[in-house]
Amino acid sequence: MKSSPAPAEEAAELTIGELAAQFGLATHVLRHWESVGLIKPDRRVNGRRRYTRAQLTRVAIIMRGREVGIGLDQLRMMLGADDAAARRAVLQRHRDELDRRIAVATASRDLLDHALDCPVQDFLECPDFQRLVQGPGCRLDS
């Protein structure tokens, strides 16, 4: 079983450079995240930012969120929410949008697959291809 960090380790402070290095980020990224309200230094010493190890988790959450396409505004809403239900609501909205985009991408791939494998010499003349092109979400009246 892994032991908990000693209180001195937990209280150790990181400079902005050290925090950035933990994640392979440039310091200007952390400064930007600070300017948009995602992170904040625990204190300043002679005008220099100091972060506790607790900020490591927050930066990791932001990075993971960015990897799955969650925008900085959404992350700020999630991290700044007062309760777990509000945080989950932000994630649910993102998941719903992700499901929508996956459906669009899947339909696009199916259309391409049909065009590439179409038994008709010119897929543009294929009734099945035309049906797929004019499928759900197609707006022919605009």
C-alpha positions, -999 to +999 in steps of 0.1 A: +000+000+000+013+034-010+019+057+019+006+093+020+031+120+014+047+135+045+032+169+056+064+186+045+062+171+010+025+182+007+033+217+018+064+220-005+060+249-029+066+249-066+075+278-087+056+283-119+085+268-138+085+237-117+047+233-120+049+237-158+078+212-160+057+186-142+034+186-173+058+196-201+040+229-204+054+264-211+050+288-182+029+311-204+002+284-206-001+285-168-002+323-168-030+322-194-049+296-173-045+320-143-057+349-163-089+331-173-095+319-137-086+282-140-057+282-115-042+306-090-010+306-071-014+297-034+007+328-026+034+351-040+069+355-026+085+387-038+060+389-066+067+353-078+040+327-079+042+298-056+020+267-059+014+239-035+013+203-047-025+205-045-023+226-078-008+195-095-042+178-095-060+209-108-035+212-137-039+175-144-077+179-145-073+208-169-049+189-192-072+158-192-102+180-200-084+196-229-074+162-242-110+152-245-120+185-260-134+203-231-130+241-236-114+264-210-148+281-204-164+247-196-134+237-174-137+270-155-174+264-150-168+228-138-139+237-115-157+268-101-190+251-095-202+250-060-215+215-059-209+181-075-242+182-094-232+213-112-198+198-121-215+167-135-239+188-155-210+205-173-195+170-181-229+157-192-233+186-217-199+179-231-206+142-234-239+149-252-220+171-277-193+144-281-220+118-288-235+141-315-201+146-331-194+109-331-227+102-348-219+128-375-184+114-380-197+078-382-223+088-408-195+106-428-173+075-426-202+053-438-208+077-467-171+075-477-170+038-473-200+034-496-185+058-522-152+039-522-168+004-524-198+014-546-207-012-572-220+016-595-192+028-618-198+065-608-209+066-572-226+100-578-252+082-599-258+055-572-292+057-556-279+043-523-251+070-522-277+097-530-299+084-502-270+085-478-260+120-488-296+132-483-299+113-450-308+127-415-296+162-409-294+171-446-309+205-453-318+207-490-340+239-485-312+263-475 
